[in-house]
Amino acid sequence: MITEFGTGVFIRKMASKDFHLYEQMEQFTSIKESHRDEYHLFFLQEKGTTTIEIDFKQHIIKSSSAIFVHQNQVHRFMEFKNATVSIWAISNESLNSEYLKLLEDITPAKPLTLQKETYSLISEAVSLCLKLSERKNEKLYHSLFVGSCATLTGLVISQYLVQSKPTDKLSRFEIVTKAFKRLLERNFVTAKSPTEYAQQLNISSPYLNECVKNITGYSVSHHIQQRVILEAKRLLYYSEKSVKEIATELGYDDYPYFSRLFTKVAGMSALEFRKKNLD
């Protein structure tokens, strides 16, 4: 959809009563199937409810709520019930570095219930973006449209920040854990040991493990394994790659070891997981 618009941004308002029109579009059909996108996806529920599955968990989005779906999260839309929703997608190139860094820290994103005043502000921003999207003959069309959608995205990010603990009030353990999780998201394919992450953070492995376990209740190794297997589940769910191909893509040349690891973490074999979810 972004390619179609050629701006790095897509925005659309949809209502349940009009879904029969969208169902004829290839783009709409694809969002009902498990997939992941190359852009950041945002969703403002204005009326009714929408059921969306994100990384194998169902979320029911109620009115006056918003949600953010990460680029790498596998998702699909399951049900629109008496719904009016605004959906926008925005590429990395259309966001500044501060926003991109903040989006990395929203993991995993959960539905936001918005206060009346905040919802009204975000709703007005959506309306502005929709109006600008139609003014293609405007002299500064691209800059105005992309800029307005970036501002809209910033408003939603700010609401996620409201629900998180201020950076200046984080303990040393929390700061280290946050930094570790950011590194893990970027390097889980190539870095599999706690030592590698400790070296990047310029601290000892025991201290890294102490910080992470104190904050999360789980060891560094646990988080690394969970992140790798989450990615494996995503690939098993929406791609047609074989388990061996997935193992290689995730940095495991030892296929039997990967198979044992998946079974240990997921509680079932990779093939069982694929069959269960495809059924």
N, C-alpha and C positions, 0 to 999 in steps of 0.2 A: 504494500500500500504506500509506503514511503517512497519507493522507487517511482510509483505512478505519479505522485505529486511532485517529485524532484526537488523537494525542499529540505528533506531530513526530518520532516514533521508530518504527522497525520492526525486529524481530529474529526470526530463525528458524534452526533447525538442520535440515539436510537430509542425507539419505543416498541413495546410488545405488540401493539396493534399494527405496526408496520413491518414486523419480522418476515411476513410472507414475501415482501419485496426484496429483503436482504438475502433470503434463502436461495434466491436464484443467482446470487453472486458467488463466484469461486472463492473469493476472499472470506466470505462469511462461512461457507461450508468448512473451510480449513480451520477456523477458530474453534469449531466444535470437536475437532480431533486433537489428540495430544501432540503438542509441538512446542518449540521455543523460538524466540525471536532474536533478531540482531539489534533490537532497539529496546529502550526502556518503555514499559507499558503502564499507563495510569488509568484509573477507572473511578468515576464519580457516580455514585448511585443517587439519583434524584427522587425516584418514586419506586415503590414495590420492592422486590428482592431479586437478586441474581445469585445463582449457585455456580461457583468456579472451583475447579480442582487445581491445586498448585502443589507440585512435588508430592502427589499421592494423598494429599489431605484436602478435604472439602471445606470450603468457606462459604457461608451464606452472607452476602452483602446486603445490608438493610438500607433504607432511605437515609439520606444525610450522612453517608459514609463514603470513604475513599479507600483505595488499596493500590499498592505498587507491586508490579511483578518484575523481578530481576531478569536481565537478558538471558541468563543461563537456566532459569527455572522452567521445567516442563509444566505446561498448563493446558487447560481446555475449559470452555464455557459449557455448562451442563443444562442450565435452566434459567429462563427469564420469565418472571411471574409478575404480571401487571407492572412491568418495569419501564422506567425512563432512565437512560444512562448516557453519560458522556464518556467516550473513550479517546485517549490521545496517546500517541507513540512518538518518541523523540530519540534521535540518534546521538551518539557520543559527540559528534562534531557540532551539534547544536546546543551543547551545554558547556558552561565554563568548568574549569578544573576543580573549583570548590564544590560545585554541585555533584560532579562525578565522584569525588572523594566521599562526600556525605552519603551518596547512594550506596557505595560499597559497604558502609557501616550499617545500613538498614538490612540486617540479616537475622532471621528471615522476616520479611515484611508481613505484617498482620493488618487486618481491616482497621481503619481509623473511624471512630464515631466522632463526628464533628459537632462542635457547639454551634448554636443557631447563627451567631454573628460570623463565625469563621466559615461555615457552610455558605452563607450568603455572599461573602467576599470571593470565595473560590468559584462559586456559581457565576458571579458577575465576570470573573476572569475568563471562564469557559465561554461565556456569551461573546466576549470581546474577541477571543481567538477564532470562534466560529464565524463571526462577521468579517474579520480580516482575511480568513481563508477564502472568502468569496470575492474579495476585491483584488483580483489578479491584475487589473489594469493600473493599480496604484503604483506611483513612481517608485516607492520604496517597499513594494509588496513583500519581497523575500525577507528583508530585515525586520519589517514590522510584524509579519506573521511569526517568524521563528523567534523573535525577541519576546513577543507576547506569550508564546507557548513555553518558553524558557522561564518566564516570570511565573506562569501558572504552575509549572513544575516546582519552582522554588517555594511557592506557597504550601504545596503538599509536603515537601521535604521539611519545611519549618514545623509542620504539625507532628511529624515523626520525631523531630528533635524535642518538641515540648514533652513528649512522653518518655524521653530518655534522660539519663542523668547528666547534668552539665559537666563538661570536660574538666573544669577547674575544681570540681568536687569529687573527681574520681580518685580512688586510692592508688598506690603504686601497683598493687596486684591487679587492679582493674585496668590500668593503663597498659601494663605488659600483656594482659590477656587480650585486650582489644587489638593491640599491635600484632600479636600472634595470629589471631583470627583473620586479620587483613592479609598477612603474609600467606596463610594457609590457603585462602581463596585464590590467590594468584599462583601458588607454587605446588599444589598438592600432587600434580602429575609428576613433577621432577624431584620433589623433596619428600621423602617418606619417613625420615627419622627425626626425633626431637632435637638431636644435636645440630642438625642442619638449620633448624629454626632458631635455636639458641645462639648459634654463631652469627646469624643475620641480625639478631637483636643485641649482640655484644654482651650476652649474659651467659651464665652456666646452665647446663641442662637441668640440674637439680632445682635451681632457682626458678627456671621457666615452668617446670612441672609443679612446683609449689604454688606459684601464682595462679596458674590455670586451674589446678585442682581446688584451690581455696575458693575461687570465684564460681566455677562451674560444677564442681563435685566430681569431675572426670579428669583423667590424665591427658597429657599431650598426645600420647599414642592413640588413645581412644578417639580423640577429635580427628586425627589424621585418617584413621581407618574409616570413621563415619563419613568424612567428606569424600573419600575415594569411592566408597560403596554407594553413596548418594548419587555420584556421577554415573556409576555403573548402572544403577537403577534407572536413571533418566535415559541412558542410551538403550537399555533393554526395552524400555517402555515405548519410545517413539521412533527408534531407528530399526533398521533391518540388519544391523551388523551382528556377526556371530559373537559368541561369548569370548572366543579366542581373539578376535579382532578388537573387541572392547578392552580386553586385558592388555593387549599391546598398546592401544591408544592411551591407556591410563598408566603406562610405564612399567608393566609387568611382563618380562620375557618368560618368566616361569609360570606357565599357564596353570599347572596343578596347584601351585601355591595360591594363585589368585582365586581359583575355584574354592579352595578350603577357606580362604579369608572371607569370601562373599557369604558362604554358608554360615560361618561363625558369626558374622555381623548381622546378616539379614534373617537368620533362622531358617533358611531354605536355600536350595541351590539356585544358581542364576537362571537355569532353564525353568525351574518351578516358578520362580518369580515372574518370568516373562509370560508363561502360560496362564498363571493366575490373573494377571492384570489384563492380558489380551482377552481373556474370557469375560 
